[in-house]
Amino acid sequence: FATGKGRKTGDKEAAAPEVDMKMKLGVAYNVFDGEELLKDSIRSIKSNVDHVVVVYQTISNFGNPCDPKLEARLRHLVDIGLVDELYKYDMTKLTDQEKFEMCSPDAKEEVGGSPLSVAEQFYHELKKREIGRRMCAAKGCNFFMSMDTDEFYLEDQLANIKKKMIRDNLDGTSCKMRFYFKTPNYEMLPFDEFNQVPLIYRIQEGSRFLLAHPYNCLVDPTRRMSGVRRFEQLDRSEIEMHHYSFVRSDMRSKMTNVSNRQNHDGAAAFLRDFETWTPDRGLIHPHPWGRSIFRFISWVPNYFDIDLSWADRI
């Protein structure tokens, strides 16, 4: 379930109304760890967004505490003007009714049965994304991005997609990704041409995050909005998300607390090998999907001048 399945959206196409609007774009980050990447991630999108929210938790979905400096680092990002609002998410046990309300009524095939069969961490991830969306809406945003700390976009590409969404009156977009390993200078190749990430959604009445809502492309089941009628999968030539998924100060925390950790079939060996990894050793990956897609590592520039060391100075 954690990887999802791409299927056609269940939302019917509607005629595009005449519109004349400007985009006020909000972004909400989900944060527990990986905050050492957050500063530069926000910088990569800052010129294109109007409001930045961080929804964070100090106890992970698996009951583990965050880094003791997490909240101080987040406050620092507020103080220097990169973050506009913080929201501390205190995880509580979800009721069966809440799970049914958060899961798409059309998700039975993907989740493999009842919404109650889905692990609770996926509902918490979706709930945090929905909180962030509503916070952006409350500030007058009419479009929205849901992001994690290790996600980056090139400024000009994102600016062009904003124009495209207004021009073509789109409700939602998705794009493909590039993946990096150990440091910002090593990319895993060849490209993953299967998975995508939702990019920008329109904020509109009757549209909210629903777990495993049917989509016509392969995206995270916690990032799917209902009510998206005019949706476009973007070409790599238009925009890519640069995913620094294996660039971390504390890889053990990521491997221990990531929502789909049950899909990792070699976490212990990966953590052992990651600590001493050098490029001449070739590709290592904790997930069977990753090992089936990626074959080699290539040196690339540090496209976003990523520097993890700022977090150590807080």
C-alpha positions in Angstrom: 0.0 0.0 0.0 2.7 2.5 0.9 3.9 2.8 -2.7 0.3 3.2 -4.0 -1.1 2.3 -7.4 -1.7 4.6 -10.3 -5.3 4.5 -11.5 -7.7 6.9 -13.1 -9.2 9.7 -11.0 -12.7 9.2 -9.9 -13.5 12.9 -10.2 -15.5 13.8 -13.3 -14.2 16.4 -15.8 -16.0 19.7 -15.7 -15.9 22.5 -18.2 -13.2 25.1 -17.3 -14.9 28.3 -16.2 -13.6 31.7 -17.3 -11.1 32.9 -14.8 -8.9 35.9 -14.2 -6.9 35.3 -11.1 -3.5 35.6 -9.6 -1.9 32.8 -7.8 -1.3 33.1 -4.1 0.7 30.0 -3.4 1.0 28.5 0.1 3.3 25.6 1.0 3.2 23.4 4.1 6.1 21.2 5.2 5.7 18.0 7.2 8.6 17.8 9.6 9.8 15.4 12.2 13.4 15.0 11.2 15.6 16.0 8.3 15.3 19.6 9.3 18.9 20.2 8.3 17.6 20.3 4.7 14.6 22.5 5.4 16.5 25.9 5.2 17.7 25.3 1.7 14.5 23.6 0.5 12.6 26.7 1.4 15.1 28.9 -0.2 14.7 27.0 -3.5 11.0 27.9 -3.6 10.8 31.1 -1.6 10.6 33.5 -4.5 7.6 31.6 -5.8 5.5 31.2 -2.7 3.5 33.6 -0.5 3.1 31.7 2.7 5.2 29.0 4.4 3.8 26.7 7.1 5.7 24.0 9.0 3.5 21.3 10.6 5.9 19.4 12.9 5.8 16.7 15.6 8.3 16.1 18.4 7.3 12.5 18.8 7.3 10.4 15.6 4.5 8.2 14.3 6.4 5.3 16.0 6.8 6.9 19.4 10.4 8.1 19.0 11.6 11.6 20.2 12.8 14.2 17.7 16.3 15.8 17.9 16.4 18.0 21.0 17.2 21.0 18.8 14.3 20.6 16.4 12.1 23.4 17.8 15.0 25.8 18.2 15.9 25.2 14.6 12.4 25.9 13.4 12.1 29.1 15.5 15.4 30.2 13.8 13.8 29.8 10.4 10.9 31.9 11.6 13.3 34.5 12.9 15.1 34.9 9.6 11.9 35.1 7.6 11.8 31.7 5.9 8.9 30.3 7.8 5.6 32.2 8.5 3.8 29.8 10.8 4.6 26.8 13.0 2.0 24.2 14.0 2.9 21.5 16.6 1.1 18.3 15.8 0.4 16.2 18.9 -0.3 12.7 17.8 -3.4 11.0 19.3 -5.1 7.7 18.7 -7.4 8.0 15.8 -11.0 6.6 16.0 -12.4 4.2 13.4 -14.8 7.0 12.3 -11.9 9.4 11.7 -10.1 6.8 9.6 -13.2 6.2 7.4 -13.6 9.9 7.0 -10.0 10.4 5.9 -9.9 7.5 3.5 -11.3 7.7 0.0 -14.5 5.8 -0.5 -12.9 4.5 -3.8 -9.7 3.2 -2.2 -10.7 -0.4 -1.4 -8.7 -2.0 -4.1 -5.5 -0.1 -3.3 -5.7 -0.4 0.5 -6.6 -4.1 0.2 -9.9 -3.9 2.2 -11.3 -1.7 4.9 -9.7 1.6 5.9 -9.1 0.1 9.3 -6.6 -2.2 7.7 -4.3 0.7 6.9 -1.4 1.4 9.3 -2.1 4.4 11.5 1.0 6.4 10.5 -0.4 7.0 7.0 -3.5 8.7 8.5 -1.3 10.9 10.6 0.7 11.9 7.6 -2.4 12.8 5.7 -3.9 14.6 8.6 -0.8 16.8 8.9 -0.9 17.6 5.2 -4.6 18.6 5.5 -3.8 20.8 8.5 -1.2 22.6 6.4 -3.5 23.1 3.5 -6.2 24.6 5.7 -3.6 26.9 7.4 -2.6 28.2 3.9 -6.3 28.6 2.9 -6.9 30.7 6.1 -4.2 33.1 4.9 -5.9 33.6 1.6 -3.9 31.2 -0.5 -5.7 29.9 -3.5 -3.1 27.3 -4.5 -1.0 25.0 -2.3 2.0 22.7 -2.2 2.6 19.9 0.4 6.3 19.2 0.8 8.9 17.3 2.9 12.2 18.8 3.9 14.2 16.9 1.3 12.3 18.3 -1.7 13.7 21.0 -4.0 12.7 22.8 -7.2 14.5 25.1 -9.6 13.2 28.6 -9.4 12.5 29.3 -13.1 10.8 25.9 -13.6 8.4 26.5 -10.7 7.6 30.0 -11.9 6.7 28.7 -15.3 4.4 26.0 -13.9 2.6 28.6 -11.8 1.9 30.6 -15.0 0.8 27.4 -16.8 -1.7 26.5 -14.1 -3.4 29.9 -14.3 -3.3 30.0 -18.1 -4.7 26.5 -18.5 -7.0 26.7 -15.4 -5.6 23.5 -13.9 -6.7 22.1 -10.5 -3.6 20.0 -10.0 -0.2 19.0 -11.4 2.4 16.3 -10.8 6.0 15.8 -11.9 8.7 13.3 -11.9 11.7 13.2 -9.6 15.5 13.0 -9.5 17.1 11.2 -6.5 20.3 11.9 -4.6 22.5 9.9 -2.3 24.8 10.5 0.7 25.7 14.1 -0.4 24.1 16.6 -2.7 26.8 15.6 -5.3 25.7 12.1 -6.0 22.7 11.2 -8.1 21.1 7.8 -8.4 20.5 6.8 -12.0 18.8 6.0 -14.3 15.8 8.2 -13.8 12.7 6.8 -12.1 10.0 7.1 -14.8 7.2 5.5 -12.7 6.8 7.5 -9.5 5.6 11.1 -9.5 4.9 13.7 -6.8 1.9 16.0 -6.7 3.2 19.5 -7.3 0.6 22.3 -7.0 -3.1 21.9 -6.1 -5.9 24.5 -6.3 -7.5 25.3 -3.0 -11.3 25.0 -3.6 -14.5 24.1 -1.9 -15.1 20.4 -1.7 -11.5 19.5 -2.3 -9.4 17.9 0.5 -6.8 15.3 1.1 -8.2 11.7 1.0 -6.1 8.7 1.6 -5.5 6.6 -1.5 -7.9 8.6 -3.6 -7.7 7.1 -7.2 -5.3 8.9 -9.5 -4.1 8.2 -13.0 -0.4 8.3 -11.9 1.7 6.7 -9.2 1.9 9.1 -6.3 2.1 9.0 -2.5 -1.3 7.9 -1.2 -1.2 10.6 1.6 -0.8 13.4 -1.0 -3.9 12.9 -3.1 -6.6 15.6 -3.2 -10.2 14.9 -4.0 -12.2 17.1 -6.3 -9.3 17.6 -8.7 -10.9 17.6 -12.2 -8.3 19.3 -14.4 -5.0 17.5 -13.6 -1.9 17.4 -15.7 1.2 15.2 -15.4 4.1 17.5 -16.3 7.0 16.5 -18.5 10.6 16.4 -17.2 11.4 19.2 -19.7 9.0 21.4 -17.7 9.9 20.7 -14.1 11.4 18.0 -11.9 11.4 17.6 -8.1 15.0 17.1 -6.8 14.6 14.6 -4.0 17.5 14.5 -1.6 16.0 11.5 0.1 19.2 9.8 1.2 21.1 13.0 2.1 20.8 13.3 5.9 22.8 14.1 9.0 21.1 11.2 10.8 20.1 8.5 8.4 19.2 6.2 11.3 16.4 8.5 12.3 15.0 8.5 8.8 15.1 4.7 8.5 13.5 4.2 11.9 10.7 6.7 11.5 9.8 6.9 7.8 6.1 5.9 7.3 6.7 3.1 4.8 9.6 1.5 6.8 8.0 -1.9 6.5 8.8 -1.9 2.8 12.6 -1.8 3.6 14.0 -5.3 3.5 17.6 -4.5 4.3 17.5 -1.5 6.7 20.1 -2.8 9.2 22.7 -3.7 6.5 22.0 -0.5 4.6 22.7 1.6 7.7 25.9 -0.2 8.4 27.1 0.2 4.8 25.8 3.8 4.5 28.1 5.1 7.2 31.2 4.0 5.3 29.9 4.3 1.7 32.1 5.7 -1.0 31.2 6.1 -4.7 33.5 3.3 -5.8 31.3 0.8 -3.8 28.4 1.4 -6.2 24.7 1.7 -5.4 23.2 0.5 -2.2 19.5 0.9 -1.3 17.2 -0.4 1.5 14.1 -0.8 -0.7 13.6 -3.6 -3.3 11.9 -1.0 -5.6 15.0 1.2 -5.4 17.3 -1.6 -6.2 15.2 -2.5 -9.3 15.2 1.1 -10.6 18.6 2.5 -9.8 21.8 1.0 -11.2 24.6 3.4 -10.6 25.7 6.7 -9.0 26.9 9.7 -10.9 28.6 12.9 -9.7 26.6 16.1 -10.2 26.9 19.7 -9.1 25.3 20.8 -5.8 22.5 22.4 -7.6 21.0 24.2 -4.6 24.2 24.9 -2.6 22.8 22.7 0.1 24.7 23.0 3.4 23.5 20.8 6.3 25.9 22.3 8.8 23.7 25.3 9.7 21.6 23.0 11.9 24.6 22.2 14.1 25.2 25.8 14.9 21.7 26.2 16.4 
